[in-house]
Amino acid sequence: MKPHAMDSGRVLTRRQAIAAAAGPYLAAVAPSALASSPPLVSAARCASYGEAVMPVLRKMFEQLGGIGSLVAGKTVAVKINMESPLRERTGFRPAWYSRWTHPDVIRAAVALFAEAGAKRIRILESSCEDDHPLEENFILGGWDPDKILKAAPNVEMENTAGLGYGKRYHRIEVKGKPYIYPGFDVNHSYVECDVMVSMAKLKEHRILGLALTMENMLGITPVTIYGESAGYEEPALRPYGRRTMFETGYRQPSEPSPKEVDPHSPRDPGYRLPRVIADVLRARPVHLAILDGIETQTASETVTVEPGLGRKIRLVQPGVLIAGLNPVATDAVGAAVMGFDPLADRPKPPFERADSFLRLAEEAGLGPRDLSKIALRGDPLKDLRFSFREQL
């Protein structure tokens, strides 16, 4: 095991270095999860991308009470959603309109964060295919990253699938009793920040039923440690492969990352994935959640549908944006907009194949899924509802 020098001059093993590197930036619990008042979520009609996004998102942030107190003088980390594969499209439509957070939504949020006084804004995503700079992956997807990088001062991008621009991985620990993992080792970007934003697409998931802002946070885990090509005695040098261990538990993460608390727990993906999500959110709290539902797709979070599902991927235009100060509440509103009951659980739609991650997150103290316990602002929910299951 190779030694690693720390700032104090001591020489530590790789295991000790990662365990010691949680850093001073990570908040123990998301502020909104502790609030006694109902969490605020704003949902609004936004019919198209382009110039229409900025005024809608600005009004939504105002309905949340403003974001100045959240971001002013802070480093803001924005975990976007660029689900692999990078080069594949749905019906020849670029992935920004089907699976990925659209750059116009990212750019508008970046500009508004800067306007509210953010000191530094970092756009983050982990590729399961490469360790290219994130800017290059934007280009592969057919978008000029400069449009985002120049939307405000001090905007940066990083591919967090491995070490990225960092020198070591950082340990984040689950607060409370873990479901599956007691902690995770992550890229430096997720601890060297003051504010964590999850910005996802409003879409379905082949196993979980829904792929929203909470599911998006699975992507903070490095592919070099949790991917199919992860090393065993230490993380792989380069990332490649999906995080199948989260679904099936066929192996443990690379040394020295934390192992499962119970290796004999069910190996069913529908049991594991929603619990891993709750663990990740308790280890890395989210302060602002944003859902891009202007254009998206049905049936799957990727470019294929599970065999036997009896559905096809359809490109759809719900024409909605959702933002909230609590990811559970935001995803609950997202589920309702999609035509689902956020209080549903396995085997009711959309959770036919998995336990409800909304329920598990609520039980872990991360926030409410009951719409009656959420302070909804913006357009009436009935005017925004777009039933994904009717788009067969």
ZIKABEL-V380152 format. One record per helix or strand. SS is the DSSP state (hx for helix, st for strand). FROM is the first residue (numbers start at 1). LEN is the number of residues. Records with the same first field share a line. If there is no record, write none. Layout:
SS: FROM-LEN, FROM-LEN
This chain:
st: 3-3, 11-3, 39-7, 72-1, 75-5, 90-1, 93-1, 118-1, 120-6, 155-5, 170-4, 181-1, 183-4, 195-7, 203-3, 209-3, 221-1, 260-1, 288-6, 296-2, 315-2, 320-5, 374-5
hx: 14-6, 31-4, 52-12, 68-4, 95-3, 103-13, 134-7, 146-4, 188-3, 213-8, 223-4, 244-5, 269-15, 327-11, 357-7, 371-3, 381-4, 388-3
